[in-house]
Amino acid sequence: MERGGCIYIMTNYQRTTLYIGVTSDLRSRIYEHQNKIRPKSFTAKYNLMLCVYYEVHTSIEEAIDREKQIKKWNRAKKDALIDSFNKSWVDLTETINDWDE
């Protein structure tokens, strides 16, 4: 059985730095970022605690392809993507945590 995947964007409270990631378990991955499970990681170093964007894909391969696509974009295009989904750039962690199992 093929496992789905998600892409997501994390930022800091100043909205100055973005991190685009891919995972098959979004809840766990956001938790790891917010709790700095990997203290030497990019997200820990730049204090990227807010999940401001995500997309759910039917396969992890599809999610990886989308992640690669978005990573190539300039900052303005990434900002526009976030704005189209989350105009206020609020942290979406609670929304993600409320998903049905």
C-alpha positions in Angstrom: 0.0 0.0 0.0 1.3 3.4 -0.9 1.7 5.9 1.9 0.6 9.5 1.5 2.8 12.5 2.2 2.6 16.2 3.1 4.7 19.2 2.3 4.8 22.0 4.8 6.3 25.4 5.4 7.7 26.5 8.7 8.7 30.1 9.7 9.8 32.1 12.7 7.8 34.7 14.6 9.3 37.5 12.5 8.4 35.7 9.2 11.9 36.3 7.9 13.0 32.7 7.2 11.2 29.8 5.6 11.8 26.1 5.7 10.0 23.7 3.2 9.8 20.1 4.2 8.2 16.8 3.3 7.0 14.1 5.6 4.6 11.1 5.8 3.6 12.1 9.3 3.0 15.9 9.6 1.9 15.9 13.2 5.1 14.2 14.4 7.3 16.2 12.2 5.9 19.6 13.3 6.2 18.4 16.9 9.9 17.6 16.3 10.5 21.1 14.8 8.7 22.9 17.6 10.4 20.9 20.4 13.9 21.2 18.7 14.4 17.4 18.8 17.3 17.9 16.4 19.0 21.0 18.1 21.5 21.4 15.3 18.9 21.4 12.5 18.1 24.5 10.3 14.7 24.9 11.9 16.2 24.8 15.4 19.0 27.2 14.5 16.6 29.8 13.1 13.8 29.2 15.6 11.2 28.1 13.0 8.3 27.3 15.2 5.2 28.2 13.1 3.7 25.9 10.5 2.0 28.4 8.1 1.3 26.1 5.1 0.8 22.5 4.2 -0.5 20.3 1.4 -1.6 16.7 1.6 -0.7 14.4 -1.2 -1.8 10.8 -2.0 1.8 9.5 -2.3 5.1 10.5 -0.7 6.6 10.6 -4.2 4.1 13.2 -5.2 4.8 15.2 -2.1 8.6 15.1 -2.7 8.1 16.3 -6.3 6.0 19.2 -5.0 8.6 20.1 -2.3 11.3 20.2 -5.0 9.1 22.5 -7.2 8.4 25.0 -4.4 12.0 25.1 -3.2 13.0 26.4 -6.6 10.6 29.4 -6.3 11.7 32.9 -5.3 10.6 34.3 -1.9 7.7 36.4 -3.4 6.1 33.3 -5.0 6.4 31.3 -1.8 4.9 34.2 0.2 2.0 34.3 -2.3 1.4 30.6 -1.9 1.2 31.0 1.9 -1.0 34.0 1.6 -3.4 32.1 -0.6 -3.8 29.4 2.0 -3.2 31.3 5.3 -3.5 35.1 4.8 -2.6 35.9 8.4 0.3 33.5 8.6 -1.1 32.0 11.8 0.3 28.8 13.2 -1.7 25.9 11.8 -0.4 23.3 14.4 -3.8 23.1 16.2 -5.6 22.6 12.9 -3.2 19.8 12.0 -3.5 18.2 15.5 -7.3 18.2 15.2 -7.2 16.0 12.1 -9.0 12.6 12.5 -6.7 9.7 12.8 
